[in-house]
Amino acid sequence: MRELADVVKLVMLEKKDILLSILLGFSAGITAVGLFASSGYLISKAALAPPIYTLTVMIAVLKLFGFARAFSRYGERLYSHRATFTILSNLRVSFYKKIEPLAPQIFQKYRSGDLLARIVGDVESLQNFFLRVFYPPVVLVLVFLSTIFFISFFSIYLALVMFVGLILTGFVVPAIFAVGQRRMQNRVREERGALSTEVTELFYGFRDLKIYQQLAVKEKLLADAADSYVSEQELEGKQAMFNQSVNTFITLLVSWTLLALGAYLTVEGQFDGLFLAMLVMISLTVFENAAPMAVFPNHYEESRRAAVRLVEVVDGEPVLSGASTGATVELPEKQAFSFDMKDVRFRYPGESRLTLDGVNISLPAGSKTAIVGPSGSGKSTLLQLLLKIYEAEDGLVSLDEWDYAGFEQEDLWSVANVVLQENHFFYGTVRENLALAKDGLSDEEMVEALGAVKLDGFSLADEVLEKGENLSGGEKQRLAIARVLLKAERLWLLDEPTSSVDAVTEAAIFEKLFEAASEDTLVLVSHRLTGLEKMDQIIVMENGRVVEAGTFDELMKRQGYFYEMKEIEKSVFM
């Protein structure tokens, strides 16, 4: 039950509906017992030809119980389902709040299909927790104990048999089946995650699979995953039916035992035979409340496993300092900031290799800095630390006089113009995608920004497909640069912003960027070494370390690592 602790907390937020559900569920169960008990007694009593008023009273009691049962069952369904939907809503909101800060790095740990299966399927599975796991045992115990207490007035032996039936059908049998169910539920969920992953990869990689004529292979993998998932579901269904059959058999066995024991006690003169029919009707009715316990192991294990898979997503990820220490600093707007890193070390979660090792840099306010180096040298990772997407394992990262622990991630992003290597574009129009930059933008401002990045041929009403599928790589990058030009903050963090743009257009865009950021702090990550003469500082990285730093002229005079890279670039492109 430890895995479901957070779910139980969310369940208990709906105390009113839960209490009403339990009370009305108990009322529905106990009135059903009363209804059938009185009908059994009425059958026996009628055989003795009692006065007509006795039968009239008994019939009236039957109608009262029938009305009370229907009313209670309606109310129980109303409040229990309302509680379930509210709990599910609370669960989704709670999970989203936990996963939202992890979004930038979470895809490095989980494949997108598996993550989708957890976010949608596992959250949805927890809707059964209250109705099928939390609620039935409570109502079962209340109804059974009340019935056993009532029967004890007639015979303590019959009450003991009923109590044994409660223990067997309510706890022993479900506990036995829960052991095997846990193993089966694990397989079902893993197979569902595998199927979701295969479907996602087929959709994302359809074009490449067609090009390399590997579509049939992937389709076979998808079909195998689907067959495996269906097979596990069938086994789960058969197990559930078997559990229910065994539970039903035991309830009938207990009812026959009660009947036999009641008949024996009647013969021995220890039980009034007039109540024998009533006893049988009670036993048949009260065990209706034990029926949900037959599938209790399925739903419990399903909920437990779903909770475990969700907790795996939000736990164990690096917690950002600002969130953990209660950030209090509010960053000023329209200010050029400085950065400092001292002895910074960082490795990605689950990796042993350091991505950044002992990095020391200083980026003054209003300066223009380029970070260059070969692929895998740690350039983009360093920028992600500046963006507070990750936190440093060791060392200090500061913005002006503030430690990174002193402010929230979102506050930094709100004062920064950011272009990453991969920029998302939403289904809609060019206007809608540019409007993300900030509120209140006019069409004239958007058109001017498109002209600045050499997208004059675009109309604001032009359609943009999901993820910008109808745009080229260069068009995506230029549209992303247009967004940051419209945002117009004084901190620029750019990661390979023009890697897919031709040299002539790139030069024109950089001229516009330098013009817009003339008094601002600009950090540019690039694998290209052309056009860096205007930079105040060039930081050269290799294997997660800073190997050189200085102006363009200083680095060329040293004839060190940067000089060698520049010479290689000249020999390749000239």
C-alpha positions as CSV (number, residue, x, y, z in Angstrom):
1,M,0.0,0.0,0.0
2,R,3.0,2.3,0.3
3,E,3.1,2.8,-3.4
4,L,-0.4,4.2,-3.3
5,A,0.2,6.6,-0.4
6,D,0.0,9.7,-2.7
7,V,-3.2,8.4,-4.3
8,V,-4.8,7.8,-0.9
9,K,-3.9,11.5,0.0
10,L,-5.7,12.7,-3.1
11,V,-8.7,10.4,-2.3
12,M,-9.0,11.8,1.2
13,L,-9.4,15.3,-0.2
14,E,-12.9,14.4,-1.1
15,K,-14.0,13.4,2.4
16,K,-17.6,14.5,2.1
17,D,-18.3,12.5,-1.1
18,I,-16.4,9.5,0.3
19,L,-18.3,9.5,3.6
20,L,-21.7,9.9,1.8
21,S,-20.7,7.0,-0.6
22,I,-19.8,4.7,2.3
23,L,-22.9,5.6,4.3
24,L,-25.2,5.2,1.3
25,G,-23.4,2.0,0.2
26,F,-23.8,0.5,3.6
27,S,-27.5,1.6,3.6
28,A,-28.0,-0.1,0.2
29,G,-26.3,-3.3,1.4
30,I,-28.1,-3.5,4.7
31,T,-31.5,-2.7,3.3
32,A,-31.0,-5.4,0.6
33,V,-30.3,-7.8,3.4
34,G,-33.4,-6.6,5.3
35,L,-35.5,-6.8,2.2
36,F,-34.7,-10.5,1.5
37,A,-34.7,-11.4,5.2
38,S,-38.2,-10.0,5.6
39,S,-39.4,-11.8,2.4
40,G,-38.0,-15.1,3.7
41,Y,-39.7,-14.6,7.0
42,L,-42.9,-13.6,5.2
43,I,-42.9,-16.8,3.2
44,S,-42.5,-18.9,6.3
45,K,-45.0,-16.9,8.3
46,A,-47.6,-17.0,5.5
47,A,-47.5,-20.8,5.5
48,L,-48.9,-20.7,9.1
49,A,-52.0,-18.7,8.1
50,P,-51.4,-15.7,10.4
51,P,-53.9,-12.8,10.8
52,I,-54.2,-10.6,7.7
53,Y,-52.8,-7.6,9.5
54,T,-49.6,-9.4,10.2
55,L,-49.1,-10.0,6.5
56,T,-50.1,-6.4,5.7
57,V,-47.4,-5.1,8.0
58,M,-44.8,-7.4,6.6
59,I,-45.7,-6.4,3.0
60,A,-45.4,-2.7,4.0
61,V,-42.0,-3.4,5.5
62,L,-40.9,-5.1,2.3
63,K,-42.0,-2.0,0.2
64,L,-40.1,0.3,2.7
65,F,-37.0,-1.8,2.3
66,G,-37.3,-1.8,-1.4
67,F,-37.7,1.9,-1.7
68,A,-34.8,2.5,0.8
69,R,-32.6,0.2,-1.2
70,A,-33.3,1.9,-4.5
71,F,-32.8,5.4,-3.0
72,S,-29.5,4.4,-1.3
73,R,-28.1,2.7,-4.3
74,Y,-28.8,5.7,-6.5
75,G,-27.2,8.0,-4.0
76,E,-24.2,5.7,-3.6
77,R,-23.7,5.6,-7.4
78,L,-24.0,9.4,-7.6
79,Y,-21.6,10.3,-4.8
80,S,-19.1,7.5,-5.5
81,H,-18.8,8.4,-9.2
82,R,-18.6,12.1,-8.5
83,A,-15.8,11.4,-6.0
84,T,-14.1,9.2,-8.6
85,F,-14.1,11.8,-11.3
86,T,-13.0,14.6,-8.9
87,I,-10.2,12.3,-7.6
88,L,-9.1,11.5,-11.1
89,S,-9.0,15.3,-11.9
90,N,-7.0,16.0,-8.8
91,L,-4.6,13.1,-9.8
92,R,-4.1,14.5,-13.3
93,V,-3.4,18.0,-11.9
94,S,-1.0,16.7,-9.2
95,F,0.9,14.6,-11.7
96,Y,1.1,17.4,-14.2
97,K,2.5,19.8,-11.6
98,K,5.2,17.2,-10.7
99,I,6.1,16.4,-14.3
100,E,6.0,19.9,-15.8
101,P,9.3,21.1,-14.3
102,L,11.0,17.9,-15.6
103,A,9.8,18.2,-19.2
104,P,13.1,19.5,-20.7
105,Q,15.1,16.4,-19.6
106,I,12.6,13.7,-19.1
107,F,12.8,12.4,-22.7
108,Q,16.4,11.4,-22.0
109,K,15.1,8.8,-19.5
110,Y,11.9,7.6,-21.2
111,R,11.0,6.8,-24.8
112,S,8.1,9.0,-25.9
113,G,5.7,6.0,-26.4
114,D,6.3,4.6,-23.0
115,L,5.9,8.0,-21.4
116,L,2.6,8.5,-23.2
117,A,1.4,5.1,-22.0
118,R,2.2,6.1,-18.4
119,I,0.7,9.6,-18.6
120,V,-2.5,8.5,-20.3
121,G,-3.0,4.8,-19.5
122,D,-1.6,4.6,-16.0
123,V,-3.4,7.8,-14.8
124,E,-6.6,6.4,-16.3
125,S,-6.1,3.1,-14.5
126,L,-6.2,4.8,-11.2
127,Q,-9.8,5.8,-11.7
128,N,-10.7,2.3,-10.4
129,F,-8.8,2.9,-7.1
130,F,-11.7,4.4,-5.1
131,L,-14.6,2.4,-6.7
132,R,-12.8,-1.0,-6.8
133,V,-10.1,-0.9,-4.2
134,F,-10.7,1.7,-1.5
135,Y,-14.5,1.6,-1.2
136,P,-15.7,-2.1,-1.5
137,P,-13.8,-3.5,1.6
138,V,-15.2,-0.8,3.9
139,V,-18.8,-1.4,2.8
140,L,-18.3,-5.2,2.9
141,V,-17.0,-5.2,6.5
142,L,-19.8,-2.8,7.7
143,V,-22.6,-4.9,6.1
144,F,-21.2,-8.2,7.2
145,L,-20.6,-7.2,10.8
146,S,-24.1,-5.7,11.0
147,T,-25.6,-8.9,9.6
148,I,-23.5,-11.2,11.8
149,F,-24.5,-9.2,14.8
150,F,-28.2,-9.6,13.8
151,I,-27.8,-13.4,13.3
152,S,-26.0,-13.8,16.7
153,F,-29.4,-13.1,18.4
154,F,-30.7,-16.3,16.8
155,S,-27.6,-18.5,17.0
156,I,-24.0,-17.9,17.8
157,Y,-22.9,-20.9,15.7
158,L,-24.6,-19.5,12.6
159,A,-23.0,-16.1,13.3
160,L,-19.6,-17.8,13.5
161,V,-20.2,-19.6,10.1
162,M,-21.1,-16.2,8.6
163,F,-17.9,-14.7,10.1
164,V,-15.8,-17.4,8.6
165,G,-17.5,-16.7,5.2
166,L,-16.6,-13.1,5.6
167,I,-12.9,-13.9,6.2
168,L,-12.7,-16.3,3.3
169,T,-14.5,-14.3,0.6
170,G,-13.4,-10.9,1.8
171,F,-9.7,-11.4,2.6
172,V,-8.2,-14.9,2.3
173,V,-9.2,-15.8,-1.3
174,P,-8.4,-12.2,-2.6
175,A,-5.0,-12.4,-0.8
176,I,-4.1,-15.7,-2.4
177,F,-5.0,-14.6,-5.9
178,A,-3.2,-11.2,-5.4
179,V,0.2,-12.9,-5.4
180,G,-0.2,-14.3,-8.9
181,Q,-2.0,-11.2,-10.1
182,R,1.0,-9.0,-9.2
183,R,3.2,-10.8,-11.7
184,M,0.6,-10.8,-14.4
185,Q,-0.2,-7.1,-14.0
186,N,3.5,-6.2,-14.4
187,R,3.6,-8.1,-17.7
188,V,0.4,-6.4,-19.0
189,R,1.6,-2.9,-18.2
190,E,5.1,-3.6,-19.7
191,E,3.5,-5.0,-22.8
192,R,1.2,-1.9,-23.1
193,G,4.2,0.4,-22.8
194,A,6.1,-1.6,-25.5
195,L,3.1,-1.4,-27.8
196,S,2.7,2.3,-27.3
197,T,6.5,2.8,-28.0
198,E,6.3,0.8,-31.2
199,V,3.3,2.7,-32.5
200,T,4.9,6.0,-31.7
201,E,8.2,5.0,-33.4
202,L,6.3,3.8,-36.5
203,F,4.5,7.2,-36.8
204,Y,7.6,9.3,-36.2
205,G,9.9,7.2,-38.4
206,F,7.4,6.2,-41.2
207,R,9.2,8.3,-43.8
208,D,12.6,6.9,-43.1
209,L,11.3,3.4,-42.8
210,K,9.8,3.8,-46.3
211,I,13.0,5.3,-47.7
212,Y,15.1,2.4,-46.4
213,Q,12.5,-0.2,-47.2
214,Q,12.3,-1.3,-43.6
215,L,8.6,-0.6,-43.1
216,A,7.6,-4.3,-43.2
217,V,10.1,-5.1,-40.5
218,K,8.8,-2.4,-38.2
219,E,5.2,-3.4,-38.9
220,K,6.0,-7.0,-37.9
221,L,7.5,-5.7,-34.6
222,L,4.3,-3.7,-34.0
223,A,2.1,-6.7,-34.8
224,D,4.1,-8.9,-32.4
225,A,3.9,-6.3,-29.7
226,A,0.1,-6.0,-30.2
227,D,-0.3,-9.8,-30.2
228,S,1.7,-10.1,-27.0
229,Y,-0.3,-7.3,-25.3
230,V,-3.6,-9.0,-26.4
231,S,-2.4,-12.3,-25.1
232,E,-1.5,-10.9,-21.7
233,Q,-4.9,-9.2,-21.6
234,E,-6.6,-12.5,-22.3
235,L,-4.7,-14.2,-19.5
236,E,-5.6,-11.4,-17.2
237,G,-9.3,-11.8,-18.1
238,K,-9.2,-15.5,-17.6
239,Q,-7.6,-15.0,-14.2
240,A,-10.3,-12.5,-13.2
241,M,-13.0,-15.0,-14.2
242,F,-11.4,-17.8,-12.3
243,N,-11.1,-15.6,-9.2
244,Q,-14.7,-14.7,-9.5
245,S,-15.8,-18.3,-10.0
246,V,-13.8,-19.4,-6.9
247,N,-15.3,-16.6,-4.8
248,T,-18.8,-17.4,-5.9
249,F,-18.3,-21.1,-5.2
250,I,-17.2,-20.3,-1.6
251,T,-20.1,-18.0,-1.0
252,L,-22.5,-20.8,-2.2
253,L,-20.7,-23.3,0.0
254,V,-21.1,-21.0,3.0
255,S,-24.8,-20.6,2.2
256,W,-25.3,-24.4,2.0
257,T,-23.4,-24.8,5.3
258,L,-25.6,-22.2,7.0
259,L,-28.7,-24.0,5.6
260,A,-27.4,-27.4,6.8
261,L,-26.4,-26.1,10.2
262,G,-29.7,-24.2,10.6
263,A,-31.7,-27.4,9.8
264,Y,-29.6,-29.4,12.2
265,L,-30.1,-26.8,15.0
266,T,-33.8,-26.8,14.2
267,V,-34.0,-30.5,14.6
268,E,-32.1,-30.2,17.9
269,G,-34.5,-27.5,19.1
270,Q,-31.9,-24.9,19.3
271,F,-33.2,-22.8,16.4
272,D,-36.7,-21.8,15.4
273,G,-37.4,-23.3,12.0
274,L,-39.7,-20.3,11.2
275,F,-36.5,-18.3,10.6
276,L,-34.7,-20.9,8.4
277,A,-35.9,-19.4,5.1
278,M,-34.9,-15.9,6.4
279,L,-31.4,-17.3,7.2
280,V,-31.0,-18.7,3.6
281,M,-32.2,-15.4,2.0
282,I,-29.8,-13.4,4.3
283,S,-26.8,-15.5,3.3
284,L,-27.6,-15.3,-0.4
285,T,-28.0,-11.6,-0.2
286,V,-25.2,-10.5,2.0
287,F,-22.6,-12.3,-0.1
288,E,-23.6,-10.0,-3.0
289,N,-21.4,-7.5,-1.3
290,A,-18.5,-9.9,-1.4
291,A,-18.7,-10.2,-5.2
292,P,-16.5,-7.0,-5.8
293,M,-13.8,-8.7,-3.7
294,A,-13.4,-11.4,-6.4
295,V,-11.8,-8.8,-8.7
296,F,-10.2,-6.8,-5.9
297,P,-6.7,-8.3,-6.6
298,N,-6.9,-7.3,-10.2
299,H,-7.9,-3.7,-9.5
300,Y,-5.5,-3.4,-6.5
301,E,-2.5,-4.6,-8.4
302,E,-3.5,-2.5,-11.5
303,S,-3.7,0.6,-9.3
304,R,-0.5,-0.3,-7.4
305,R,1.5,-0.9,-10.6
306,A,0.1,2.3,-12.2
307,A,1.1,4.3,-9.2
308,V,4.6,2.8,-9.3
309,R,5.1,3.6,-12.9
310,L,3.9,7.2,-12.4
311,V,6.2,7.7,-9.4
312,E,9.1,6.4,-11.4
313,V,8.6,9.3,-13.8
314,V,8.5,12.1,-11.2
315,D,10.9,10.6,-8.7
316,G,14.6,10.2,-9.0
317,E,15.0,13.1,-11.4
318,P,17.3,16.0,-10.5
319,V,15.5,18.6,-8.5
320,L,16.2,22.2,-9.4
321,S,17.7,24.3,-6.7
322,G,15.1,27.1,-7.0
323,A,12.3,24.7,-6.4
324,S,13.9,22.9,-3.5
325,T,15.0,25.9,-1.5
326,G,12.0,28.2,-2.0
327,A,13.4,30.8,-4.4
328,T,12.7,34.4,-3.5
329,V,14.5,36.5,-6.0
330,E,12.5,38.3,-8.7
331,L,14.8,39.0,-11.6
332,P,14.5,42.6,-12.9
333,E,13.1,43.1,-16.4
334,K,15.0,44.7,-19.3
335,Q,18.4,44.2,-17.8
336,A,21.6,42.8,-19.4
337,F,22.9,40.1,-17.0
338,S,26.3,38.6,-16.4
339,F,27.1,34.9,-15.9
340,D,29.7,33.2,-13.8
341,M,30.6,29.5,-13.5
342,K,33.2,28.3,-11.0
343,D,34.5,24.7,-11.0
344,V,31.3,23.4,-12.5
345,R,30.9,19.7,-13.0
346,F,27.9,17.9,-14.5
347,R,26.9,14.5,-15.8
348,Y,23.5,13.4,-17.2
349,P,21.3,11.2,-15.0
350,G,22.3,7.6,-15.1
351,E,25.7,8.3,-16.8
352,S,29.1,7.8,-15.3
353,R,31.0,10.1,-17.7
354,L,31.3,13.7,-16.8
355,T,29.8,16.0,-19.5
356,L,31.3,19.1,-18.0
357,D,34.4,18.9,-15.8
358,G,35.8,21.8,-13.9
359,V,34.4,24.6,-16.1
360,N,35.3,28.2,-15.2
361,I,33.8,31.0,-17.3
362,S,32.9,34.7,-16.8
363,L,30.4,36.4,-19.2
364,P,30.2,40.1,-18.4
365,A,26.9,42.0,-18.7
366,G,26.4,43.3,-22.2
367,S,29.2,41.1,-23.7
368,K,29.0,38.9,-26.8
369,T,30.3,35.4,-26.2
370,A,30.7,32.5,-28.6
371,I,31.1,28.9,-27.2
372,V,32.7,26.7,-29.8
373,G,34.2,23.2,-30.0
374,P,33.8,19.8,-31.7
375,S,30.6,17.9,-31.4
376,G,30.1,16.3,-27.9
377,S,32.5,18.8,-26.3
378,G,29.7,20.1,-23.9
379,K,28.7,23.3,-25.6
380,S,25.0,22.8,-25.6
381,T,25.1,21.2,-22.1
382,L,26.8,24.4,-20.8
383,L,24.0,26.5,-22.3
384,Q,21.4,24.2,-20.7
385,L,23.0,24.9,-17.3
386,L,22.8,28.6,-18.0
387,L,19.1,28.1,-18.8
388,K,18.7,26.2,-15.6
389,I,17.3,23.2,-17.4
390,Y,19.7,21.2,-15.3
391,E,21.6,22.0,-12.2
392,A,25.3,21.5,-11.7
393,E,26.5,18.5,-9.8
394,D,29.4,20.5,-8.3
395,G,30.5,24.1,-8.5
396,L,28.7,27.4,-8.6
397,V,26.6,29.0,-11.3
398,S,25.5,32.6,-10.7
399,L,23.6,35.3,-12.6
400,D,24.9,38.8,-11.6
401,E,25.1,38.6,-7.8
402,W,22.4,35.9,-7.5
403,D,23.2,32.2,-7.0
404,Y,21.0,30.0,-9.3
405,A,19.3,28.6,-6.3
406,G,17.8,32.0,-5.6
407,F,15.3,32.3,-8.5
408,E,12.9,30.2,-10.3
409,Q,13.5,28.5,-13.7
410,E,10.6,30.3,-15.3
411,D,11.8,33.7,-14.1
412,L,15.0,33.2,-16.0
413,W,13.2,32.1,-19.1
414,S,10.9,35.1,-19.0
415,V,13.8,37.5,-19.3
416,A,15.7,35.6,-22.0
417,N,15.5,35.2,-25.7
418,V,16.2,31.5,-26.3
419,V,16.8,29.6,-29.6
420,L,17.6,25.9,-29.1
421,Q,18.8,23.3,-31.7
422,E,15.2,21.9,-31.8
423,N,12.4,24.5,-31.7
424,H,8.8,23.4,-31.6
425,F,6.2,24.8,-33.9
426,F,2.5,24.3,-33.3
427,Y,-0.2,23.4,-35.8
428,G,-1.8,26.7,-36.9
429,T,-0.6,29.7,-38.7
430,V,2.7,31.7,-38.9
431,R,0.9,34.5,-36.9
432,E,-0.1,32.1,-34.1
433,N,3.4,30.7,-33.8
434,L,5.0,34.2,-33.7
435,A,2.4,35.3,-31.2
436,L,4.1,33.0,-28.6
437,A,6.9,35.5,-28.2
438,K,4.7,37.9,-26.1
439,D,1.3,39.3,-25.8
440,G,0.0,42.3,-27.8
441,L,2.1,41.9,-30.9
442,S,0.8,43.7,-34.0
443,D,0.8,42.2,-37.5
444,E,3.2,45.0,-38.6
445,E,5.7,43.9,-35.9
446,M,5.4,40.3,-37.0
447,V,5.9,41.1,-40.7
448,E,8.9,43.2,-39.8
449,A,10.4,40.3,-37.9
450,L,9.9,38.0,-40.8
451,G,11.7,40.4,-43.1
452,A,14.6,40.6,-40.6
453,V,15.2,36.9,-41.0
454,K,14.7,36.8,-44.7
455,L,11.2,35.2,-44.7
456,D,9.6,38.0,-46.7
457,G,7.7,35.5,-48.8
458,F,5.8,34.2,-45.8
459,S,2.3,35.4,-45.0
460,L,1.1,35.6,-41.4
461,A,-1.9,33.5,-42.5
462,D,0.3,30.7,-44.0
463,E,-0.3,27.3,-42.4
464,V,2.2,25.7,-40.2
465,L,1.8,21.9,-39.7
466,E,2.5,20.1,-36.4
467,K,6.2,20.3,-35.5
468,G,6.7,22.5,-38.6
469,E,6.6,19.5,-41.0
470,N,5.9,21.8,-44.0
471,L,9.0,24.0,-43.2
472,S,12.6,23.3,-44.1
473,G,15.3,23.2,-41.5
474,G,16.5,26.7,-42.3
475,E,12.9,28.1,-42.3
476,K,12.3,26.6,-38.8
477,Q,15.5,28.2,-37.5
478,R,14.7,31.6,-39.0
479,L,11.1,31.5,-37.7
480,A,12.5,30.7,-34.2
481,I,14.9,33.7,-34.5
482,A,12.0,35.9,-35.6
483,R,10.2,34.9,-32.3
484,V,13.2,36.0,-30.2
485,L,13.5,39.3,-32.1
486,L,9.8,39.9,-31.2
487,K,10.4,39.0,-27.6
488,A,13.2,41.6,-27.4
489,E,14.6,40.8,-23.9
490,R,18.2,41.7,-23.1
491,L,19.6,38.2,-22.5
492,W,20.2,36.2,-25.7
493,L,21.0,32.4,-25.4
494,L,21.4,30.9,-28.9
495,D,22.3,27.2,-29.6
496,E,23.3,26.7,-33.2
497,P,20.6,29.1,-34.4
498,T,21.7,29.2,-38.1
499,S,23.2,25.7,-38.6
500,S,20.8,25.0,-41.4
501,V,20.9,28.4,-43.0
502,D,23.1,29.4,-46.1
503,A,26.1,31.6,-45.5
504,V,24.7,34.7,-47.1
505,T,21.4,34.6,-45.2
506,E,23.3,33.7,-42.0
507,A,25.5,36.8,-42.3
508,A,22.4,39.0,-42.8
509,I,20.7,37.4,-39.8
510,F,23.7,37.8,-37.5
511,E,24.0,41.5,-38.6
512,K,20.4,42.0,-37.5
513,L,21.0,40.0,-34.2
514,F,24.0,42.1,-33.3
515,E,22.1,45.2,-34.1
516,A,19.2,44.2,-31.9
517,A,21.5,43.0,-29.1
518,S,24.1,45.8,-29.2
519,E,23.7,46.6,-25.5
520,D,22.6,43.1,-24.4
521,T,24.3,40.0,-23.1
522,L,24.5,37.4,-25.9
523,V,25.8,33.8,-25.7
524,L,26.1,31.9,-29.0
525,V,26.9,28.2,-29.2
526,S,28.2,27.3,-32.6
527,H,30.3,24.7,-34.4
528,R,31.0,27.2,-37.2
529,L,34.0,29.5,-36.7
530,T,33.1,32.1,-39.4
531,G,31.8,35.5,-38.3
532,L,33.2,35.3,-34.8
533,E,35.5,38.4,-35.2
534,K,32.8,40.6,-33.6
535,M,32.7,38.5,-30.4
536,D,34.0,40.0,-27.2
537,Q,35.0,36.5,-26.1
538,I,35.4,33.1,-27.6
539,I,35.3,30.1,-25.3
540,V,36.8,26.9,-26.8
541,M,35.7,23.6,-25.3
542,E,36.9,20.0,-25.7
543,N,35.8,16.9,-23.7
544,G,33.7,19.0,-21.3
545,R,36.6,21.4,-20.4
546,V,37.4,24.9,-21.4
547,V,40.7,24.7,-23.3
548,E,41.0,28.3,-24.5
549,A,39.3,31.6,-24.1
550,G,39.9,35.1,-25.5
551,T,39.1,37.3,-28.4
552,F,39.3,36.1,-32.0
553,D,42.7,37.9,-32.6
554,E,44.1,36.6,-29.3
555,L,43.2,33.0,-30.1
556,M,44.6,33.2,-33.6
557,K,47.9,34.7,-32.3
558,R,48.3,31.8,-29.8
559,Q,48.0,29.3,-32.6
560,G,46.4,26.8,-30.2
561,Y,43.4,24.6,-30.5
562,F,41.1,27.4,-32.0
563,Y,43.7,28.2,-34.6
564,E,44.0,24.6,-35.6
565,M,40.2,24.3,-35.9
566,K,40.1,27.5,-38.0
567,E,42.8,26.2,-40.3
568,I,40.9,22.9,-40.8
569,E,37.7,24.8,-41.6
570,K,39.5,26.9,-44.2
571,S,41.0,23.8,-45.9
572,V,37.6,22.1,-46.0
573,F,35.4,25.1,-47.2
574,M,37.9,27.1,-49.3
